[in-house]
Amino acid sequence: MTIPRTQYNPEAWGLPGEEEVAAWARVYFPEFEGGKSPPSLQPSGLTLPPSAGEIPRNAPKTQNVLVGHRSLDSIRADFPILTEKVNGRDLVWLDNAATTQRPQAVINRLVYYYSHENSNIHRGVHELADRSTNAYEDAREKIARFIGAPSADTIVFVRGTTEAINLAAQGYVKPQLRPGDEIILTMLEHHANIVPWQLIAAETGALIRVAPIDQSGQIILPEYEKLFSGRTRFVSLTQVANALGTVVPAAEMIQIAHAHGVRVLVDGAQSVSHMPVNVSALDADLFVFSGHKVFGPTGIGALYGKSDVLEAAKPWQGGGNMIADVTFERTLYQKAPAKFEAGTGSIADAVGLGAALDYVSEIGMENIAAWEHELVEYGMQELAKVPGLHLVGTAAQKASVLSFVLDGHSNEEVGKYLNTKGIAVRAGHHCAQPVHRFFGLEGTVRPSLAFYNTFEEIDKLTAALAEMP
């Protein structure tokens, strides 16, 4: 199978010159003592990133592979959990769609916050309150830059994607709905992007309509457009499908919706860690993601909303911090984003998320996307060689996910067997039952990749599957 490479342009990677590489090598390769540059940049020292498709499949050493200006070895060294042993084997973490691992930089930032900055925010006049508030709001600024939002005031901190979608559904969409109005979803959605809409549809008499997919797992755009009518009030869609890895044509889908005067929420939980995201270029009305999917802490995430959307939305929760003034007769609310941040939020985790975005930004999302594209293409190629293995989700544009079923074995059986080899994958329906049932399945085995994964780990996966009794 050939996956189009059009979205991975090596000329846009910002490749370093030899002097930069040498300086970088002195930091990450201590064997070059005395600050000396490595004797050779080719091939036993460092290799500039090759064009997509030119990375040798049998490369035995990850230090000869660069992701941006970083060697894969040095990147893996940033993640302490990758040195864990599971059942006496080196951990192979291929459950990244469920949660990514944390680099030491994020762990250190959390420790520093609790050691030097811990306080509630926006309320105190003492030094630690200032430090904590500044760290929290600095993280909001980092999120805005990372996703291309026009202002930090358009970023709302939430517990994660699920809370963000529920906030949008309850605070923005539900007040607009009347019986017979319609909300468009897609067949690819995670339960978190189905159930909140069903809840408000049941309360208001609205209807859910579903954009279909083809047998590769890609949205059928003409059929999606046919769903629009004078009763369509909202669209909510994933940018990358968590069960299949399909990269949907989100920009085109937003354009179609806007042509019909309909607002769109984009679920970016599975996209922000795998590709550059720019909500302004997408023209998304709302965009949501979770920190733990992008190498940050659990229990934190963000909702981006256009200023007029956030202004129109009603508060979903009430309490401290989101109020301007309270009497027993009425309450005046703060402007967004404070209007949606009732109570004490997950301050340290917001700061940790900011550190995670700093980390991936330093490597470069274009570089991460390019390397992961190589991994996905290789994984699809190698898994297809395993006897009795059937790939599920073969859209031309894919990210991260390598779902499959294996003849003669239940998904749970495969997952447990791989665990004996130290290989962590997800087995089940992945909170996406409708799309599995479209393929006549109740679930799959889902290896999912991140930029710290390697060809060798994919080889371990395929070898274990081929040997499975």
Buried (B, 14 or more C-beta within 10 A) or exposed (E): EEBEBEBBEBEEBEBBEEEEBBBBBBEBBEEBEEEEBBEEBEEEBBBBBBEBEEBEEEBEEBBBBBBBBBBBBBBBBBBEEBEBEBEEBBBBBBBBBBBBBBBEBBBEBBEBBEEEBEBBBBEEEEEEBBBBBEBBBEBBBBBBEBBBBEEBBBBBBBBBBBBBBBBBBBBBBBEBBEEEBBBBBBBBBBBBBBBBBBBBBEEBEBBBBBBEBEEBBBBBBEEBBEBBEEBBBBBBBBBBBBBBBBBBBBBEBBEBBBEBEBBBBBBBBBBBBBBBBBBEEBBBBBBBBBBBBBBBBBBBBBBBBBEEBBEBBEBBEEEEBBBEEEEEEEEEBBEBBBBBBBEEBBBBBBBBBBBBBBBBEEBBBBBBBBBBBBBBBBBBBBBBEBEEBBBBBBBEBBBBBBBBBBEEBBBEBBBEBBBEBBBBBBBBBBBBBBBBEBBEBEBBBBBBBBBBBBBBBBBBBBEBBBEBE
